[in-house]
Amino acid sequence: MNSRQKTILNAIIKEYIQTAEPVGSKVLVDKYNFDLSSATLRNEMKELEDMGFLTQPHTSAGRTPTDKGYRFFVDSLMGEKELTVNEQRQLQTELIKTKAKYNRLAKSTTRLLSRLSDNLVISGVLDSQDIWEAGMPKLLKQPEFKNPDEVYDVAEALDLLDENVDTLCDKAKSKCIKVYIGKENPLNIKNCSMVVSQVKYPSGEKGFIAIIGPKRMHYDKNISLLEHITKFLGSGLMVSILFIVFSNV
C-alpha cells in the first residue's frame, strides 16, 4: 500500500466511524480536501477494495472498511490519543465518588467506563470469577444492530458469559491492552470489536476490563480510557483515597 492509499484509507475509516455510512469519493473531496479528482479517488478505492481493506455494499457507491482494513488502521494508522486534562480529572473524580466497597468497585467502574466510552463494558475479578456488564442498550442503539441476527449474536454471547470467563481472563493475562477486531473477537460477536486489559484492584485482586463496540468504535479513545483506568486503579493514590473514604463509611 502506497502513502496515498494509506491517507485515503485513514480518511475513509475515520469518516465511517463518525457516520456509519458508506464513504464515497465526493465526501473525501468535499470534507477531507483531497487534491485529487473523483475518478482518481475511485480508482484508489477500488485498489484498496481489491487488496481487501475496503468493501462496497451492493446498495451504495461508497465503501466501508473490512476487518483487515480496521486491523491496518489500528496497527499502523491510528496513532495514540491522550485524554484531555479535563477528561482525566473527570475519570478520577467519578471513580473516587463511587465510595464503593472493594468488592463493588469493579461493578461501579464498569458502569462508569460504559458511560464514558458509550459502549458495552464487561469486567471481572479473576479470583472469584465474578463478572459485571453495563451498556447493552448503548451497543444495540448503533445502526449495525438494526439486523435482528446481529442482536441475537450479542445476546447469545452475554448469555454464555459465565462459560466464557476463562477465555476473557486468558485474553487479559498480558499487561498490554489487546484489540480484537470482528472475527478475532473471542466472544464470537463478529460484528463487534473488543479492547481488553488486565487490571489490579486496590484490594490486590486481579481482574479484567473489556470494552465491546461496533467495529467502527473509537479505538484510540477506548484504548486511552483503559490505560488511564488501569493505572489509576493500581496506583497508590487510589488505595490511599479509598482507605480514607471507607474509613468514614
N, C-alpha and C positions, 0 to 999 in steps of 0.2 A: 504494500500500500504506500503510495507516494504522499508527500506532505499535503498536497492539495486535497487529496481524498480523505486524509485524516481530519483536516479542517472541516470538510463538508460533513463527514460522519459525526463529528463532535457537535456541530450545529444542529443536525437532524435529531440527534438523541436529546439534546437539551430542550429543543422545541417540543418534542414528543412527550418528554417528562412533564412539561408545563400544560400541554393541551390535550393529550391523549388522542390527538387527531393525526392521521397520516400527513406527512410533510411533503409538499411539492416544491418545485423549483421556484415558483413565484414567491413563496414565503421566504425562501433563502435569499432571493434578490432584494425583496422589499424590507425584510426585517433584519437580515444579517449582513447586508451591504456587500454581497459578493460582487466583485468586479468581473463577472463572467456572464455570458449570455445564458438564457434559459436552456437553450439547446445544449450548450457545453455542460451545464449542471446536470441535465437529464442523462447525458452520456456517462458522466462520472457516477451518478446514482445507479445507473444500470450496471456499471463495472462493480460497484460495491455490492449490488444485489447478486451478481454472478459469483462474487467471492464469498457470499454467504453472510455478509454483515447486515444486509437490509432485505426486506421482503415487501412485496406490493400486494395489498389486499385487492381482491377482484373488483370491488366496488369503488375503488379510488385510484386516482392518478398519482397520489403521493406514496411515500414509503414509510415503513415502520421498522424499528430495529429488531433483529433476531437475538436469540440468546448469545450467539457468537459476537454480535455487534455490541451488546451490553458488556460482555466479558472484556472485549478490547477497550471499551470506554473506561471501565473500572480499573483495569490494569495499566493502561497506557495514556489515556487522555484526560481523565477527570481531575487529577491533582488533589491537593488537600484543601479542606475547608475548615477554617478556625471559627469557632463560635465567637460572637462578639462578646465584649466585656459584660454587657447587659444580659445576654443570654446565659453566660456562665454564672453570673450572680443570681439570676432567676432560678437556675437549676439548683444551686447550692441552697438558696433560701427555701425553696419548696421542699427539698429533702429534709432540711432542719425542721421545718414546720410540721412534718408528719407526726413528730412526737410519738412514733410507734415503738412498741417494744421490739426487741431484736427479732423475734420470730414473726413479726408482722412487717418488718422493714421491706422485705422482698416484694410483698404484695403492694405496698404503698409506692415503691419505686417503679413497679410495673405500670401502675395507673399513671404516674407522672410521666414516664417515658412515652407512653401511648399518646398522651395529650400533646407532648412537645413534638413528637415525630409524626403525629396524625396517621399512625399505622397500628396494626395489631402487634402486641408485645407479649412474649411468653418469658417467664423467669422461673427459676427453681433453685432449690438447695440440694446439693448433691448427696449429702449425708442422709437426709431424711427422704429424698426423692419427692418432696412436696413441689407442686407446680401451680403457678398462677398465670392467668391470661387476662388481658384487657384490650379493648379497642376493636372487637369484632365488627361493630357497626361502622367504624371508620374505614375498615377494609372493604366491606361489602357495598359501601356507597360509591366506590370507584367505578368508572364506566366499564372496566374489564369484567365486572361481575353482573352485568345485565343478563348474561347467559346462565341459565339455571345449572348447567353442568359444572360451571366454574364454582358456583356457590356450594354445590354438593361436594366437590373436592376439598374445599376448605372445611366444611362441616365434618366431613369424614376424618380429616386429619386431626381436628380438635377432639373428636370423639375417641380417637385412638391415642390421644396424647400420653396417657399413662403408660401405654405399651411402648411408646417411642422415647420415653425419658432417657433411656440408656444411650440412644442414638444422639440425642441433644447433648447429653453430658460428654459423650465422646468427641463431638464436634467442638466443644468448648474447652477441651483439655489444654490446647495451646494458649499461651498468654497473648498471642496476637489476635486481632479481630479477623474473622473469616467472613467472606462474602460468597454466598451460593446463589446462582442465577438460574431461574427457570427449572430446567430438568435436573440441575445439580441439587435442587432443594431436598434436603434429607427427609422432609415430611411429605414428599411426593406431591406437593402443590405446584404443578408445572407452570402455572401462570403467575407465580409469585417468586420473589427473591427473599433471601434471609441474610441478615447481618447478625452475627452471633459472637459473643465474647465471654470469657471467663470472668468471674467477679468474686472478690473475697469480702464478705460482710464483716462489720465491726465485731461481731461475735466470734470471728475466726472461721466460721463455716464457709466453705467454697460453694459457689453456685454458678449459674449462667444467666445471661440475658440475651434474648433474641428478638430482633425487630423484623416483622414479616409484612411485606407490602407488595404492590404490583411491581412488575419488572421495571417499570419506569419510576420507581421510588427515587427520592433524593439521596443517592448513595453517600455523597460527600457529607451531608448534614447528619445522616444516621450514624455514619462511622464516627464523626466528631462527637455526637451525643454519647455514644457508647464509650469512647475514650475518656471523656470527662467524668461520666458517672462511675466508671470502674475505678478511676484514680481517686475520685472523691470518697467513694465508699471505703476504699482501702487505706485512706490516709489517716494519720494520727489526729488530724484536725477533726475528722468526723467522729472518731472514737471519743475525743475529749468533749465535743459538743453534746453528743448523745448521753454521755455519762452525767453531764450537768442537767440535761433535760429530764432524764429518767429519775434522777435523784429527787426531783421536785414533783413527780407524778404521784 
